[in-house]
Amino acid sequence: MDKKALVLFLSGLYTLSSCLAHEYHFVNMNNNWTEAQRYCREKYTDLATIDNMEDMKKLINTVDIGYNGTVWIGLKKGEWQWSLADRDYSQGYVNWEENEPNNYRGNEDCVFMRRSGKWNDAPCNIQKFFICYGSK
């Protein structure tokens, strides 16, 4: 196989795996962030990771139409990072609500998404519905 064909083949595999990696699943169970992550890792792959605006649109469309609440996504503070280890937050897409993240009262280490798609930091022990991605 020549080099051009190999590069095209590998590019196709990467594109296919990228598309498959962002199959989102809305879970209408109230859990804190850690419980939500555990559930997603057992049933799917992890809490939702968002790399770009296209992912954001897919994720918003995953949420049940009648649901107007907020949902956990896979972003957590240490240095802000996605729950999936190979995703780099600092180089990627962000969609923070105005004046967020603000770490109100010093304990907002996890991130939820509003129906609008905007993100907000919050205490990790709050119970919320959540969005997983991937499949098992």
C-alpha positions as CSV (number, residue, x, y, z in Angstrom):
1,M,0.0,0.0,0.0
2,D,1.5,3.4,-0.9
3,K,1.8,6.2,1.6
4,K,-1.0,8.3,0.2
5,A,-3.5,5.4,0.4
6,L,-2.3,4.6,3.9
7,V,-2.8,8.2,5.0
8,L,-6.3,8.3,3.5
9,F,-7.2,5.0,5.1
10,L,-6.0,6.2,8.5
11,S,-7.7,9.5,8.1
12,G,-10.9,7.7,7.4
13,L,-10.6,5.5,10.5
14,Y,-9.9,8.6,12.6
15,T,-13.0,10.4,11.2
16,L,-15.2,7.4,11.7
17,S,-14.0,6.9,15.3
18,S,-14.6,10.6,16.0
19,C,-18.1,10.4,14.8
20,L,-18.8,7.3,16.8
21,A,-17.3,8.8,19.9
22,H,-20.0,11.4,20.2
23,E,-23.2,9.4,20.4
24,Y,-25.0,11.1,23.3
25,H,-27.5,9.5,25.7
26,F,-29.8,11.6,28.0
27,V,-30.3,9.9,31.3
28,N,-33.3,11.1,33.3
29,M,-32.1,9.9,36.7
30,N,-31.1,12.4,39.4
31,N,-27.5,11.7,40.5
32,N,-24.6,13.8,41.8
33,W,-21.7,14.3,39.3
34,T,-19.6,11.4,40.6
35,E,-22.6,9.0,40.5
36,A,-23.5,10.2,37.0
37,Q,-20.0,9.5,35.9
38,R,-20.0,6.1,37.4
39,Y,-23.3,5.3,35.7
40,C,-22.0,6.5,32.3
41,R,-18.8,4.5,32.6
42,E,-20.8,1.4,33.4
43,K,-23.4,1.7,30.7
44,Y,-21.7,3.8,28.0
45,T,-18.3,5.3,27.9
46,D,-18.3,8.4,30.1
47,L,-20.1,11.7,30.8
48,A,-20.6,13.9,27.7
49,T,-17.5,15.5,26.2
50,I,-18.0,18.4,23.9
51,D,-15.3,19.3,21.3
52,N,-17.0,21.8,19.1
53,M,-20.3,23.5,18.2
54,E,-21.5,20.5,16.2
55,D,-21.1,18.3,19.3
56,M,-23.0,20.9,21.3
57,K,-25.9,20.9,18.8
58,K,-26.1,17.1,18.9
59,L,-26.0,17.1,22.7
60,I,-28.8,19.7,23.0
61,N,-30.9,17.6,20.6
62,T,-30.4,14.6,22.8
63,V,-32.1,16.1,25.8
64,D,-35.8,15.2,26.0
65,I,-37.9,17.9,24.3
66,G,-40.1,18.6,27.4
67,Y,-37.2,18.8,29.8
68,N,-36.1,22.3,30.7
69,G,-33.8,21.6,33.6
70,T,-30.0,21.3,33.7
71,V,-27.8,18.3,33.1
72,W,-24.3,17.2,34.2
73,I,-21.7,17.0,31.5
74,G,-18.2,15.6,31.8
75,L,-16.3,18.7,32.7
76,K,-14.7,19.0,36.2
77,K,-12.2,21.3,37.9
78,G,-8.8,20.4,39.1
79,E,-7.4,22.4,36.3
80,W,-10.6,22.3,34.2
81,Q,-10.6,18.9,32.5
82,W,-13.0,16.6,30.7
83,S,-13.7,13.3,32.5
84,L,-12.3,11.4,29.6
85,A,-8.6,11.6,30.0
86,D,-7.5,12.1,26.4
87,R,-9.6,15.2,25.9
88,D,-7.8,18.6,26.4
89,Y,-10.0,21.3,27.8
90,S,-7.5,24.2,27.3
91,Q,-7.3,23.6,23.5
92,G,-11.0,22.9,23.0
93,Y,-14.5,24.4,22.6
94,V,-16.1,26.2,25.6
95,N,-19.6,27.5,26.1
96,W,-19.6,29.2,29.5
97,E,-22.6,31.3,30.6
98,E,-21.7,34.9,31.1
99,N,-19.6,35.4,34.3
100,E,-18.9,31.7,34.6
101,P,-17.1,29.8,35.8
102,N,-17.2,31.7,39.1
103,N,-16.6,29.1,41.8
104,Y,-19.3,30.7,44.0
105,R,-18.6,30.0,47.6
106,G,-15.4,28.2,46.6
107,N,-17.0,24.7,46.0
108,E,-18.2,24.7,42.4
109,D,-16.0,22.0,40.8
110,C,-18.4,20.3,38.4
111,V,-20.2,21.6,35.3
112,F,-23.8,21.4,34.2
113,M,-25.4,22.5,31.0
114,R,-28.6,24.5,30.6
115,R,-31.2,23.8,27.9
116,S,-29.7,26.7,26.0
117,G,-26.4,24.9,25.8
118,K,-24.6,27.3,28.2
119,W,-22.4,25.9,30.9
120,N,-22.2,26.8,34.6
121,D,-20.1,25.5,37.4
122,A,-21.8,24.0,40.5
123,P,-21.1,21.9,43.6
124,C,-20.6,18.3,42.6
125,N,-23.0,16.9,45.2
126,I,-26.2,18.4,43.6
127,Q,-28.6,15.9,42.1
128,K,-29.2,16.4,38.3
129,F,-30.1,14.4,35.2
130,F,-27.0,13.9,33.0
131,I,-25.8,13.1,29.5
132,C,-23.5,10.2,28.6
133,Y,-21.7,9.5,25.4
134,G,-20.5,6.4,23.6
135,S,-21.9,2.9,23.7
136,K,-21.0,-0.5,25.2
